[in-house]
Amino acid sequence: MLKILRIISLVIAFALAGYSLITKDFEFMPYMLLFLSVSSLVTGLLELKAKRKTSAIISILAAAFGFFVAIYIF
């Protein structure tokens, strides 16, 4: 379930990034950052599940920073 959520959030984030690059319309960038943060959080949870604490902590901290920035720029 977590792997599917990670893949879906990455596809949405890449689609939003591609749209922004092609059209030069950057109003969806906070949403892209939000989906990248979700992907990073899910990666951190998967790393915790696999007993790799260092990678998990780094991913979760990156997700927290991404959420903070996404909320700040909304």
N, C-alpha and C positions, 0 to 999 in steps of 0.2 A: 504494500500500500504506500509506504513512504517513497519507494523508488518511482512509482507512478506519479505521485505528487511532485517529486523533484523534476521529473521529465516534463510534466505539463507546465510547471512554473518556468522552466528554462525555455520551452518553446514559446510561451507567451512573451517572455522578456526579450527573446531574440526577434520575435515578430514586431514588437513595439520599437526595438532599436532599429531594425531595418526600415520600418515605416518612417521613423524620425530622420534617418539618414537620407532616404530617397526624397521625401517631401520637404525637408528642411523645416518641419513643424515640430517644435520641441515641447509641446504642451503635455505630452504623454510620458515625459521622462520620469516624473515621480512614480508613476505606476510601474514603469520598467524597473526602477530601483526597488520598489516594493516587492515585485516578483523575484528579483535577484536575491533579495534578503530572505524571502521564503525558501528559495532554493538552498541558500547557504545554511539556514537553520535546519532544514531537513538533512542536509549533508552532515551537519554536526551531530544530529540525533543518530544518524546511521553510523557515524564514527564511534559514538558512545556505545552503541549496541555491539560494535565489533571490538570493543575494549581498547580503542586507540584514543586515549584521553587528550594527548597534546593536540592532535588534529581536530578533535571535537571542540576543545576550548577555543582554538583559533577560529574555527568556523562559526561557532555560536557568538563570539565577540564581533566578528565581521557582520553577522546578521543583526546584532543589536545596534551596531553603528549605522548600518544601512537603514534599519527601521527609524532610528532617530533622525537621520538626514531626510528620509522620505516624509516623515511627519512634519519636520521643520519647513520643508519647501512647499507643502500643500497649501 
